[in-house]
């Protein structure tokens, strides 16, 4: 393929004779390269097709293609004015291309905008580069603040390998409300370049509480003893209610309960059977009748912790924890022993 020797300039470029192919960046900014990454990949693909090149020979070689086939002035300057530029656009002319001789020109984004009336073309990306550079400087400022406080840095390390809701529930990362708070403070610091002393203190407090929770958890697990994998299929469950919670759904909602098996100490989560719920409510109401002014601790239907139950249900083990599962379609529910409720004298 022969490269054209035609020279162009502002007066000789007729916008009606040229077609826009794409934008590119040839400066030395990392931000610029990042912003233009997709544009340049698409431009390379279009030029490869347009010039009928072998993709295997030219893959990832955009600037070689431009050097070989794009007419430039003033030592890689704009084909229109000759000035050097970092942000450019490529145009192809079917009018001036004859047989194997294809006319392709590269123009700086200012000339491309003025000549072709396409609003700024690469200038829009240029503004994005400026924004990205500012964002990175702000982030670096925040990182410098964090680096001066090892405890603060360690806390952020506990929280930001992905979104908190995606963290494994093994204590490796912060969990619960605290994880969300730290996550939010981190991103505010990255956005504004710093966080306040109170925010830093709160983050470190959450980390210390997390460490204390891990210690308590380890102690409870040691007290609990070896835990077996939860069985799969339809199983009779005999165990103790660890907690209950109301969960909304499309049909209004239902109480759920977490039960720990007496044998194996595995745990399952599912709907609190109505028979167990009503029995415990009735027992609680009797207690409240004797303690008419009681307003705290055991509220009807909300805290059945410690009661021993029996039921049969279909169990599906959790994908993340073999010692935990979800049960459904419970049958033959039975309250074996209610939790002790302390009555007022």
Secondary structure, 3 states (H helix, E strand, C coil): CCECCCCCCCCCCCHHHCEEEEEEECCCCHHHHHHCHHHHHHHHHHHHHHCCCCHHHHCCCHHHHHHHHEECECCCECCCCCCCCCEEEEEEEEEEEECCEEEEEEEEHHHHHHHHCCCCCCHHHHHHHHHHHHHHHHHHHHHHHHHCCHHHHHHHHHHCCCCHHHCCCCCCCCCHHHHHHHHHHHHHHHHHCCCCHHHHHHHHHHHHHHHHHHHHHHHHHHHHCCCCCCCCEEEEEEEEEEEEEEECCCCCCEEEEEEEECCCCCEEEEECCHHHHHHHHHHHHHHHHHCCCCCCCCCCCCCCCCCEEEEEEEEEECCCCCCEEEEEEEEEEEEEECCCCCCCC
